[in-house]
Amino acid sequence: MNDEWDIFLAPYEQAVNELKLKLRDLRGQFKKSGQRSPIEYVTGRVKPPASINEKMKRRCIKPERVTQDMEDIAGIRVMCQFVEDIYYVVKLLRKRKDMQVIEERDYIKAQKASGYRSYHIVILYPVQLLNEERHLKVEIQVRTLAMNFWATIEHSLNYKYQGCFPKELEQRLQKSAEIAFALDKEMSSIREEVNEAQSLFDDKQKRLD
């Protein structure tokens, strides 16, 4: 069974590795051209078999429909400094010729009830295999560092409570999500000053190097 999973997940591993490389290279292109990159850093993962099985049961997904109905077997996460950067990254992804955007969900303007915020994009990404080209669904989440911090904590707590949070904890999580977003808005209000300061710092580092 492990061999079957390895074979099934191998193309998704390839997709994640290629996309991480491409998006990190995009970040580098901004830096090399002397522009501030909207991408702070990029991570990615392939959902483990246990998580795939759990989601199949929860969503009543048949085995033969997994590749069509499960969008996040391969996942990429793009972290940004500012909310404005998120929408810029989304714009860049829409323009790319090496992927096709097939779905977008804006959980920033319409956050989830829990307080979760992020921008989700589902793409079709072509993977070149030995004897064929396969188009796989990949979910790209674009969020700020503050949104990511909150989501990471919420995910850990969700694992502990299996989605059934005590009422007080649920309310505190919602409140902390609003505080995190207030931080994002405050940072956006001084974005120009932050960018200028970072530019001066980068110039100084280049002279020292």
Salt bridges, closest charged atoms under 4 A:
GLU54 OE2 - ARG58 NE 2.87
ASP69 OD1 - ARG65 NH2 2.83
GLU71 OE1 - ARG105 NH1 3.41
ASP72 OD2 - LYS47 NZ 3.34
ASP72 OD1 - LYS55 NZ 2.96
GLU84 OE1 - ARG191 NE 3.76
ASP85 OD1 - ARG36 NH2 2.53
ASP98 OD2 - LYS22 NZ 3.12
ASP98 OD2 - ARG96 NH2 2.90
GLU103 OE2 - ARG105 NH1 2.51
GLU104 OE1 - ARG94 NH2 2.90
GLU132 OE2 - ARG134 NH2 2.87
GLU133 OE1 - HIS135 NE2 3.49
GLU139 OE2 - ARG105 NH2 3.17
GLU139 OE2 - HIS120 ND1 3.45
GLU168 OE2 - ARG172 NH1 3.96
GLU170 OE1 - LYS167 NZ 3.48
GLU178 OE2 - ARG117 NH2 3.39
